[in-house]
Amino acid sequence: MNLNYHSILAAILILAVPFVSYAGSLRCGGKLISPGDTEQQLLDACGAPTSRKGAEWLYEKPGSVPVVVTVGRGVVSFIRNKAESGAFSEHPFGDRP
């Protein structure tokens, strides 16, 4: 019984890792976008973002975790999932309470 419990727990943790931790990169098609890549490389690989708020670009691809890419001076600075970034919140009174 105890061994079975540990096996199930280990399997759940292994399956959950891709959803919990985000490596700070974005895959579009066969291309990987990472901090340090240019804005043009991002646009060529992923196309236009779903929406933009200044330097924050939101990418919502079907079957993927929504991602916010921070672009500054023509270079990708940060890549985070939408929940971690705090950007593009869906507060009923606007972006900030």
Biopython code that builds the backbone (N, CA, C, O; Angstrom):
import numpy as np
from Bio.PDB.StructureBuilder import StructureBuilder

atoms = [
    (1, "MET", "N", (0.826, -1.199, 0.000)),
    (1, "MET", "CA", (0.000, 0.000, 0.000)),
    (1, "MET", "C", (0.860, 1.249, 0.000)),
    (1, "MET", "O", (0.633, 2.160, -0.796)),
    (2, "ASN", "N", (1.845, 1.301, 0.884)),
    (2, "ASN", "CA", (2.691, 2.480, 0.980)),
    (2, "ASN", "C", (3.497, 2.702, -0.297)),
    (2, "ASN", "O", (3.655, 3.840, -0.738)),
    (3, "LEU", "N", (4.006, 1.624, -0.894)),
    (3, "LEU", "CA", (4.769, 1.727, -2.137)),
    (3, "LEU", "C", (3.874, 2.235, -3.258)),
    (3, "LEU", "O", (4.305, 3.065, -4.059)),
    (4, "ASN", "N", (2.653, 1.761, -3.329)),
    (4, "ASN", "CA", (1.714, 2.192, -4.352)),
    (4, "ASN", "C", (1.420, 3.687, -4.217)),
    (4, "ASN", "O", (1.381, 4.399, -5.220)),
    (5, "TYR", "N", (1.216, 4.164, -3.002)),
    (5, "TYR", "CA", (0.969, 5.584, -2.732)),
    (5, "TYR", "C", (2.134, 6.433, -3.228)),
    (5, "TYR", "O", (1.924, 7.456, -3.880)),
    (6, "HIS", "N", (3.360, 6.015, -2.922)),
    (6, "HIS", "CA", (4.540, 6.771, -3.332)),
    (6, "HIS", "C", (4.694, 6.772, -4.848)),
    (6, "HIS", "O", (5.108, 7.779, -5.422)),
    (7, "SER", "N", (4.373, 5.677, -5.497)),
    (7, "SER", "CA", (4.451, 5.597, -6.957)),
    (7, "SER", "C", (3.455, 6.548, -7.602)),
    (7, "SER", "O", (3.775, 7.241, -8.568)),
    (8, "ILE", "N", (2.258, 6.573, -7.062)),
    (8, "ILE", "CA", (1.232, 7.462, -7.599)),
    (8, "ILE", "C", (1.626, 8.912, -7.370)),
    (8, "ILE", "O", (1.487, 9.734, -8.276)),
    (9, "LEU", "N", (2.107, 9.241, -6.200)),
    (9, "LEU", "CA", (2.530, 10.604, -5.891)),
    (9, "LEU", "C", (3.674, 11.031, -6.814)),
    (9, "LEU", "O", (3.665, 12.148, -7.331)),
    (10, "ALA", "N", (4.643, 10.165, -7.021)),
    (10, "ALA", "CA", (5.766, 10.480, -7.914)),
    (10, "ALA", "C", (5.281, 10.724, -9.334)),
    (10, "ALA", "O", (5.751, 11.650, -9.996)),
    (11, "ALA", "N", (4.357, 9.915, -9.807)),
    (11, "ALA", "CA", (3.824, 10.079, -11.159)),
    (11, "ALA", "C", (3.091, 11.410, -11.301)),
    (11, "ALA", "O", (3.236, 12.098, -12.311)),
    (12, "ILE", "N", (2.309, 11.769, -10.294)),
    (12, "ILE", "CA", (1.577, 13.044, -10.325)),
    (12, "ILE", "C", (2.559, 14.209, -10.363)),
    (12, "ILE", "O", (2.376, 15.146, -11.140)),
    (13, "LEU", "N", (3.585, 14.162, -9.541)),
    (13, "LEU", "CA", (4.572, 15.247, -9.517)),
    (13, "LEU", "C", (5.309, 15.366, -10.842)),
    (13, "LEU", "O", (5.535, 16.475, -11.327)),
    (14, "ILE", "N", (5.681, 14.254, -11.423)),
    (14, "ILE", "CA", (6.380, 14.285, -12.711)),
    (14, "ILE", "C", (5.490, 14.869, -13.796)),
    (14, "ILE", "O", (5.960, 15.647, -14.626)),
    (15, "LEU", "N", (4.223, 14.510, -13.802)),
    (15, "LEU", "CA", (3.302, 15.029, -14.805)),
    (15, "LEU", "C", (2.979, 16.504, -14.577)),
    (15, "LEU", "O", (2.683, 17.222, -15.532)),
    (16, "ALA", "N", (3.030, 16.962, -13.335)),
    (16, "ALA", "CA", (2.680, 18.338, -13.024)),
    (16, "ALA", "C", (3.819, 19.318, -13.277)),
    (16, "ALA", "O", (3.565, 20.514, -13.424)),
    (17, "VAL", "N", (5.043, 18.860, -13.331)),
    (17, "VAL", "CA", (6.188, 19.761, -13.471)),
    (17, "VAL", "C", (6.071, 20.706, -14.661)),
    (17, "VAL", "O", (6.355, 21.893, -14.499)),
    (18, "PRO", "N", (5.666, 20.246, -15.866)),
    (18, "PRO", "CA", (5.583, 21.189, -16.984)),
    (18, "PRO", "C", (4.587, 22.313, -16.756)),
    (18, "PRO", "O", (4.720, 23.385, -17.347)),
    (19, "PHE", "N", (3.584, 22.085, -15.901)),
    (19, "PHE", "CA", (2.582, 23.104, -15.656)),
    (19, "PHE", "C", (2.971, 24.037, -14.521)),
    (19, "PHE", "O", (2.494, 25.171, -14.468)),
    (20, "VAL", "N", (3.818, 23.589, -13.623)),
    (20, "VAL", "CA", (4.196, 24.380, -12.458)),
    (20, "VAL", "C", (5.396, 25.264, -12.756)),
    (20, "VAL", "O", (5.387, 26.457, -12.452)),
    (21, "SER", "N", (6.410, 24.688, -13.340)),
    (21, "SER", "CA", (7.603, 25.473, -13.611)),
    (21, "SER", "C", (7.636, 25.864, -15.072)),
    (21, "SER", "O", (7.290, 25.062, -15.940)),
    (22, "TYR", "N", (8.039, 27.065, -15.348)),
    (22, "TYR", "CA", (8.119, 27.560, -16.693)),
    (22, "TYR", "C", (9.549, 27.963, -16.951)),
    (22, "TYR", "O", (10.132, 28.732, -16.188)),
    (23, "ALA", "N", (10.113, 27.451, -18.018)),
    (23, "ALA", "CA", (11.547, 27.567, -18.257)),
    (23, "ALA", "C", (11.975, 28.933, -18.769)),
    (23, "ALA", "O", (13.170, 29.154, -18.962)),
    (24, "GLY", "N", (11.055, 29.853, -18.997)),
    (24, "GLY", "CA", (11.451, 31.166, -19.490)),
    (24, "GLY", "C", (11.728, 31.155, -20.976)),
    (24, "GLY", "O", (12.546, 31.939, -21.459)),
    (25, "SER", "N", (11.057, 30.277, -21.712)),
    (25, "SER", "CA", (11.191, 30.252, -23.161)),
    (25, "SER", "C", (9.813, 30.017, -23.762)),
    (25, "SER", "O", (8.865, 29.648, -23.069)),
    (26, "LEU", "N", (9.731, 30.236, -25.048)),
    (26, "LEU", "CA", (8.465, 30.104, -25.751)),
    (26, "LEU", "C", (8.720, 29.342, -27.038)),
    (26, "LEU", "O", (9.591, 29.719, -27.822)),
    (27, "ARG", "N", (7.975, 28.283, -27.259)),
    (27, "ARG", "CA", (8.127, 27.506, -28.495)),
    (27, "ARG", "C", (6.983, 27.854, -29.428)),
    (27, "ARG", "O", (5.810, 27.754, -29.069)),
    (28, "CYS", "N", (7.351, 28.267, -30.636)),
    (28, "CYS", "CA", (6.370, 28.560, -31.676)),
    (28, "CYS", "C", (6.765, 27.758, -32.901)),
    (28, "CYS", "O", (7.838, 27.956, -33.472)),
    (29, "GLY", "N", (5.889, 26.854, -33.296)),
    (29, "GLY", "CA", (6.247, 25.963, -34.393)),
    (29, "GLY", "C", (7.454, 25.153, -33.964)),
    (29, "GLY", "O", (7.425, 24.518, -32.910)),
    (30, "GLY", "N", (8.485, 25.160, -34.737)),
    (30, "GLY", "CA", (9.702, 24.435, -34.381)),
    (30, "GLY", "C", (10.782, 25.327, -33.813)),
    (30, "GLY", "O", (11.911, 24.878, -33.616)),
    (31, "LYS", "N", (10.456, 26.595, -33.542)),
    (31, "LYS", "CA", (11.467, 27.546, -33.069)),
    (31, "LYS", "C", (11.290, 27.853, -31.591)),
    (31, "LYS", "O", (10.172, 27.946, -31.084)),
    (32, "LEU", "N", (12.417, 28.006, -30.915)),
    (32, "LEU", "CA", (12.416, 28.323, -29.488)),
    (32, "LEU", "C", (12.859, 29.774, -29.311)),
    (32, "LEU", "O", (13.931, 30.165, -29.774)),
    (33, "ILE", "N", (12.031, 30.565, -28.643)),
    (33, "ILE", "CA", (12.342, 31.963, -28.347)),
    (33, "ILE", "C", (12.740, 32.057, -26.885)),
    (33, "ILE", "O", (12.054, 31.529, -26.009)),
    (34, "SER", "N", (13.856, 32.734, -26.626)),
    (34, "SER", "CA", (14.392, 32.881, -25.268)),
    (34, "SER", "C", (14.790, 34.325, -25.037)),
    (34, "SER", "O", (14.964, 35.081, -25.993)),
    (35, "PRO", "N", (14.940, 34.726, -23.762)),
    (35, "PRO", "CA", (15.456, 36.068, -23.484)),
    (35, "PRO", "C", (16.777, 36.283, -24.220)),
    (35, "PRO", "O", (17.641, 35.406, -24.255)),
    (36, "GLY", "N", (16.908, 37.474, -24.808)),
    (36, "GLY", "CA", (18.096, 37.803, -25.591)),
    (36, "GLY", "C", (17.829, 37.755, -27.080)),
    (36, "GLY", "O", (18.560, 38.362, -27.861)),
    (37, "ASP", "N", (16.770, 37.026, -27.492)),
    (37, "ASP", "CA", (16.392, 37.014, -28.902)),
    (37, "ASP", "C", (15.809, 38.376, -29.265)),
    (37, "ASP", "O", (15.333, 39.109, -28.398)),
    (38, "THR", "N", (15.850, 38.707, -30.545)),
    (38, "THR", "CA", (15.348, 40.013, -30.972)),
    (38, "THR", "C", (13.831, 39.989, -31.128)),
    (38, "THR", "O", (13.211, 38.933, -31.256)),
    (39, "GLU", "N", (13.266, 41.174, -31.111)),
    (39, "GLU", "CA", (11.827, 41.340, -31.335)),
    (39, "GLU", "C", (11.457, 40.747, -32.701)),
    (39, "GLU", "O", (10.414, 40.106, -32.837)),
    (40, "GLN", "N", (12.303, 40.957, -33.701)),
    (40, "GLN", "CA", (12.022, 40.432, -35.032)),
    (40, "GLN", "C", (12.029, 38.905, -35.052)),
    (40, "GLN", "O", (11.206, 38.292, -35.733)),
    (41, "GLN", "N", (12.951, 38.284, -34.313)),
    (41, "GLN", "CA", (12.967, 36.821, -34.220)),
    (41, "GLN", "C", (11.673, 36.316, -33.590)),
    (41, "GLN", "O", (11.116, 35.310, -34.030)),
    (42, "LEU", "N", (11.192, 37.018, -32.554)),
    (42, "LEU", "CA", (9.933, 36.666, -31.902)),
    (42, "LEU", "C", (8.779, 36.764, -32.888)),
    (42, "LEU", "O", (7.962, 35.847, -32.979)),
    (43, "LEU", "N", (8.704, 37.859, -33.621)),
    (43, "LEU", "CA", (7.616, 38.052, -34.577)),
    (43, "LEU", "C", (7.684, 37.037, -35.717)),
    (43, "LEU", "O", (6.656, 36.519, -36.154)),
    (44, "ASP", "N", (8.891, 36.755, -36.195)),
    (44, "ASP", "CA", (9.045, 35.777, -37.277)),
    (44, "ASP", "C", (8.609, 34.389, -36.834)),
    (44, "ASP", "O", (7.970, 33.664, -37.597)),
    (45, "ALA", "N", (8.950, 34.016, -35.607)),
    (45, "ALA", "CA", (8.637, 32.670, -35.103)),
    (45, "ALA", "C", (7.188, 32.541, -34.653)),
    (45, "ALA", "O", (6.531, 31.544, -34.952)),
    (46, "CYS", "N", (6.687, 33.540, -33.939)),
    (46, "CYS", "CA", (5.385, 33.415, -33.272)),
    (46, "CYS", "C", (4.277, 34.270, -33.873)),
    (46, "CYS", "O", (3.104, 34.096, -33.540)),
    (47, "GLY", "N", (4.643, 35.186, -34.750)),
    (47, "GLY", "CA", (3.644, 36.084, -35.309)),
    (47, "GLY", "C", (3.291, 37.185, -34.328)),
    (47, "GLY", "O", (3.958, 37.374, -33.310)),
    (48, "ALA", "N", (2.234, 37.905, -34.653)),
    (48, "ALA", "CA", (1.786, 39.002, -33.795)),
    (48, "ALA", "C", (1.198, 38.446, -32.500)),
    (48, "ALA", "O", (0.582, 37.381, -32.506)),
    (49, "PRO", "N", (1.386, 39.166, -31.389)),
    (49, "PRO", "CA", (0.814, 38.706, -30.118)),
    (49, "PRO", "C", (-0.702, 38.824, -30.126)),
    (49, "PRO", "O", (-1.281, 39.546, -30.938)),
    (50, "THR", "N", (-1.330, 38.105, -29.213)),
    (50, "THR", "CA", (-2.779, 38.189, -29.041)),
    (50, "THR", "C", (-3.172, 39.610, -28.660)),
    (50, "THR", "O", (-4.157, 40.151, -29.163)),
    (51, "SER", "N", (-2.383, 40.210, -27.755)),
    (51, "SER", "CA", (-2.580, 41.613, -27.385)),
    (51, "SER", "C", (-1.282, 42.164, -26.807)),
    (51, "SER", "O", (-0.372, 41.416, -26.449)),
    (52, "ARG", "N", (-1.222, 43.491, -26.725)),
    (52, "ARG", "CA", (-0.039, 44.184, -26.191)),
    (52, "ARG", "C", (-0.473, 45.243, -25.191)),
    (52, "ARG", "O", (-1.506, 45.894, -25.346)),
    (53, "LYS", "N", (0.348, 45.393, -24.166)),
    (53, "LYS", "CA", (0.215, 46.504, -23.215)),
    (53, "LYS", "C", (1.615, 47.035, -23.010)),
    (53, "LYS", "O", (2.346, 46.558, -22.142)),
    (54, "GLY", "N", (1.988, 48.013, -23.799)),
    (54, "GLY", "CA", (3.342, 48.554, -23.713)),
    (54, "GLY", "C", (4.361, 47.497, -24.085)),
    (54, "GLY", "O", (4.307, 46.927, -25.175)),
    (55, "ALA", "N", (5.291, 47.234, -23.176)),
    (55, "ALA", "CA", (6.357, 46.260, -23.425)),
    (55, "ALA", "C", (5.915, 44.821, -23.185)),
    (55, "ALA", "O", (6.672, 43.893, -23.469)),
    (56, "GLU", "N", (4.713, 44.617, -22.671)),
    (56, "GLU", "CA", (4.197, 43.281, -22.365)),
    (56, "GLU", "C", (3.376, 42.772, -23.554)),
    (56, "GLU", "O", (2.393, 43.394, -23.959)),
    (57, "TRP", "N", (3.790, 41.650, -24.093)),
    (57, "TRP", "CA", (3.100, 41.036, -25.227)),
    (57, "TRP", "C", (2.508, 39.720, -24.776)),
    (57, "TRP", "O", (3.219, 38.878, -24.226)),
    (58, "LEU", "N", (1.220, 39.526, -24.998)),
    (58, "LEU", "CA", (0.533, 38.298, -24.603)),
    (58, "LEU", "C", (0.405, 37.365, -25.801)),
    (58, "LEU", "O", (-0.068, 37.757, -26.868)),
    (59, "TYR", "N", (0.840, 36.112, -25.598)),
    (59, "TYR", "CA", (0.663, 35.066, -26.606)),
    (59, "TYR", "C", (-0.222, 33.988, -26.005)),
    (59, "TYR", "O", (0.130, 33.370, -25.000)),
    (60, "GLU", "N", (-1.374, 33.768, -26.627)),
    (60, "GLU", "CA", (-2.303, 32.718, -26.207)),
    (60, "GLU", "C", (-2.489, 31.777, -27.390)),
    (60, "GLU", "O", (-3.258, 32.054, -28.310)),
    (61, "LYS", "N", (-1.777, 30.669, -27.349)),
    (61, "LYS", "CA", (-1.843, 29.666, -28.412)),
    (61, "LYS", "C", (-2.722, 28.515, -27.943)),
    (61, "LYS", "O", (-2.643, 28.121, -26.779)),
    (62, "PRO", "N", (-3.560, 27.967, -28.823)),
    (62, "PRO", "CA", (-4.403, 26.831, -28.437)),
    (62, "PRO", "C", (-3.566, 25.668, -27.903)),
    (62, "PRO", "O", (-2.558, 25.287, -28.499)),
    (63, "GLY", "N", (-3.996, 25.119, -26.782)),
    (63, "GLY", "CA", (-3.307, 23.980, -26.186)),
    (63, "GLY", "C", (-2.054, 24.336, -25.418)),
    (63, "GLY", "O", (-1.320, 23.442, -24.997)),
    (64, "SER", "N", (-1.786, 25.621, -25.222)),
    (64, "SER", "CA", (-0.587, 26.062, -24.513)),
    (64, "SER", "C", (-0.956, 26.969, -23.351)),
    (64, "SER", "O", (-2.045, 27.541, -23.311)),
    (65, "VAL", "N", (-0.042, 27.092, -22.415)),
    (65, "VAL", "CA", (-0.201, 28.032, -21.314)),
    (65, "VAL", "C", (-0.039, 29.441, -21.880)),
    (65, "VAL", "O", (0.924, 29.684, -22.608)),
    (66, "PRO", "N", (-0.943, 30.386, -21.576)),
    (66, "PRO", "CA", (-0.767, 31.759, -22.043)),
    (66, "PRO", "C", (0.542, 32.343, -21.505)),
    (66, "PRO", "O", (0.867, 32.176, -20.330)),
    (67, "VAL", "N", (1.286, 33.026, -22.371)),
    (67, "VAL", "CA", (2.617, 33.510, -22.041)),
    (67, "VAL", "C", (2.703, 35.014, -22.262)),
    (67, "VAL", "O", (2.181, 35.536, -23.247)),
    (68, "VAL", "N", (3.371, 35.714, -21.327)),
    (68, "VAL", "CA", (3.639, 37.139, -21.471)),
    (68, "VAL", "C", (5.125, 37.310, -21.742)),
    (68, "VAL", "O", (5.969, 36.857, -20.970)),
    (69, "VAL", "N", (5.430, 37.972, -22.855)),
    (69, "VAL", "CA", (6.811, 38.241, -23.255)),
    (69, "VAL", "C", (7.059, 39.731, -23.058)),
    (69, "VAL", "O", (6.305, 40.559, -23.570)),
    (70, "THR", "N", (8.108, 40.076, -22.323)),
    (70, "THR", "CA", (8.491, 41.471, -22.134)),
    (70, "THR", "C", (9.567, 41.802, -23.148)),
    (70, "THR", "O", (10.610, 41.150, -23.208)),
    (71, "VAL", "N", (9.293, 42.842, -23.956)),
    (71, "VAL", "CA", (10.220, 43.253, -25.008)),
    (71, "VAL", "C", (10.655, 44.677, -24.716)),
    (71, "VAL", "O", (9.817, 45.554, -24.504)),
    (72, "GLY", "N", (11.953, 44.911, -24.702)),
    (72, "GLY", "CA", (12.486, 46.248, -24.477)),
    (72, "GLY", "C", (13.692, 46.507, -25.359)),
    (72, "GLY", "O", (14.603, 45.683, -25.437)),
    (73, "ARG", "N", (13.694, 47.655, -26.022)),
    (73, "ARG", "CA", (14.785, 48.041, -26.918)),
    (73, "ARG", "C", (15.028, 46.996, -28.001)),
    (73, "ARG", "O", (16.166, 46.749, -28.400)),
    (74, "GLY", "N", (13.935, 46.384, -28.470)),
    (74, "GLY", "CA", (14.023, 45.438, -29.558)),
    (74, "GLY", "C", (14.511, 44.052, -29.186)),
    (74, "GLY", "O", (14.828, 43.244, -30.059)),
    (75, "VAL", "N", (14.573, 43.771, -27.872)),
    (75, "VAL", "CA", (15.089, 42.490, -27.399)),
    (75, "VAL", "C", (14.117, 41.882, -26.387)),
    (75, "VAL", "O", (13.532, 42.598, -25.573)),
    (76, "VAL", "N", (13.946, 40.552, -26.441)),
    (76, "VAL", "CA", (13.119, 39.837, -25.462)),
    (76, "VAL", "C", (13.851, 39.838, -24.123)),
    (76, "VAL", "O", (14.980, 39.358, -24.026)),
    (77, "SER", "N", (13.199, 40.385, -23.085)),
    (77, "SER", "CA", (13.817, 40.470, -21.756)),
    (77, "SER", "C", (13.369, 39.350, -20.831)),
    (77, "SER", "O", (14.188, 38.723, -20.158)),
    (78, "PHE", "N", (12.057, 39.100, -20.799)),
    (78, "PHE", "CA", (11.494, 38.098, -19.901)),
    (78, "PHE", "C", (10.406, 37.315, -20.625)),
    (78, "PHE", "O", (9.728, 37.846, -21.505)),
    (79, "ILE", "N", (10.248, 36.066, -20.252)),
    (79, "ILE", "CA", (9.151, 35.230, -20.729)),
    (79, "ILE", "C", (8.586, 34.517, -19.504)),
    (79, "ILE", "O", (9.287, 33.754, -18.839)),
    (80, "ARG", "N", (7.300, 34.777, -19.211)),
    (80, "ARG", "CA", (6.645, 34.173, -18.048)),
    (80, "ARG", "C", (5.254, 33.731, -18.443)),
    (80, "ARG", "O", (4.676, 34.240, -19.403)),
    (81, "ASN", "N", (4.715, 32.769, -17.689)),
    (81, "ASN", "CA", (3.316, 32.450, -17.980)),
    (81, "ASN", "C", (2.456, 33.603, -17.459)),
    (81, "ASN", "O", (2.866, 34.357, -16.577)),
    (82, "LYS", "N", (1.287, 33.716, -18.015)),
    (82, "LYS", "CA", (0.398, 34.840, -17.715)),
    (82, "LYS", "C", (0.097, 34.961, -16.229)),
    (82, "LYS", "O", (0.066, 36.069, -15.694)),
    (83, "ALA", "N", (-0.124, 33.847, -15.560)),
    (83, "ALA", "CA", (-0.459, 33.862, -14.133)),
    (83, "ALA", "C", (0.689, 34.408, -13.295)),
    (83, "ALA", "O", (0.448, 35.133, -12.330)),
    (84, "GLU", "N", (1.939, 34.076, -13.642)),
    (84, "GLU", "CA", (3.099, 34.553, -12.889)),
    (84, "GLU", "C", (3.387, 36.023, -13.134)),
    (84, "GLU", "O", (3.905, 36.706, -12.250)),
    (85, "SER", "N", (3.064, 36.516, -14.310)),
    (85, "SER", "CA", (3.463, 37.868, -14.675)),
    (85, "SER", "C", (2.611, 38.936, -14.014)),
    (85, "SER", "O", (3.101, 40.029, -13.730)),
    (86, "GLY", "N", (1.340, 38.637, -13.765)),
    (86, "GLY", "CA", (0.439, 39.645, -13.208)),
    (86, "GLY", "C", (-0.092, 40.596, -14.276)),
    (86, "GLY", "O", (-1.003, 41.379, -14.007)),
    (87, "ALA", "N", (0.464, 40.537, -15.480)),
    (87, "ALA", "CA", (-0.014, 41.372, -16.581)),
    (87, "ALA", "C", (-1.290, 40.767, -17.149)),
    (87, "ALA", "O", (-1.546, 39.573, -16.997)),
    (88, "PHE", "N", (-2.081, 41.601, -17.799)),
    (88, "PHE", "CA", (-3.298, 41.161, -18.460)),
    (88, "PHE", "C", (-4.260, 40.487, -17.490)),
    (88, "PHE", "O", (-4.918, 39.505, -17.832)),
    (89, "SER", "N", (-4.333, 41.033, -16.263)),
    (89, "SER", "CA", (-5.267, 40.471, -15.292)),
    (89, "SER", "C", (-6.684, 40.736, -15.759)),
    (89, "SER", "O", (-6.925, 41.633, -16.567)),
    (90, "GLU", "N", (-7.606, 39.965, -15.256)),
    (90, "GLU", "CA", (-8.993, 40.098, -15.671)),
    (90, "GLU", "C", (-9.845, 40.597, -14.515)),
    (90, "GLU", "O", (-10.907, 40.050, -14.215)),
    (91, "HIS", "N", (-9.357, 41.636, -13.884)),
    (91, "HIS", "CA", (-10.076, 42.264, -12.780)),
    (91, "HIS", "C", (-11.298, 42.977, -13.353)),
    (91, "HIS", "O", (-11.187, 43.620, -14.396)),
    (92, "PRO", "N", (-12.453, 42.885, -12.710)),
    (92, "PRO", "CA", (-13.673, 43.473, -13.263)),
    (92, "PRO", "C", (-13.630, 44.998, -13.392)),
    (92, "PRO", "O", (-14.431, 45.569, -14.131)),
    (93, "PHE", "N", (-12.721, 45.661, -12.695)),
    (93, "PHE", "CA", (-12.644, 47.121, -12.760)),
    (93, "PHE", "C", (-11.412, 47.597, -13.512)),
    (93, "PHE", "O", (-10.932, 48.705, -13.271)),
    (94, "GLY", "N", (-10.902, 46.789, -14.407)),
    (94, "GLY", "CA", (-9.725, 47.159, -15.161)),
    (94, "GLY", "C", (-8.548, 46.291, -14.791)),
    (94, "GLY", "O", (-8.706, 45.253, -14.149)),
    (95, "ASP", "N", (-7.371, 46.715, -15.194)),
    (95, "ASP", "CA", (-6.172, 45.912, -14.979)),
    (95, "ASP", "C", (-5.693, 45.910, -13.543)),
    (95, "ASP", "O", (-5.125, 44.919, -13.084)),
    (96, "ARG", "N", (-5.905, 46.966, -12.846)),
    (96, "ARG", "CA", (-5.431, 47.059, -11.463)),
    (96, "ARG", "C", (-6.601, 47.381, -10.549)),
    (96, "ARG", "O", (-7.448, 48.209, -10.883)),
    (97, "PRO", "N", (-6.648, 46.725, -9.394)),
    (97, "PRO", "CA", (-7.760, 47.009, -8.470)),
    (97, "PRO", "C", (-7.699, 48.416, -7.910)),
    (97, "PRO", "O", (-8.561, 48.805, -7.121)),
]
sb = StructureBuilder()
sb.init_structure("model")
sb.init_model(0)
sb.init_chain("A")
sb.init_seg("    ")
for serial, (resi, resn, name, xyz) in enumerate(atoms, 1):
    if name == "N":
        sb.init_residue(resn, " ", resi, " ")
    sb.init_atom(name, np.array(xyz, "f"), 0.0, 1.0, " ", f" {name:<3s}", serial, name[0])
structure = sb.get_structure()
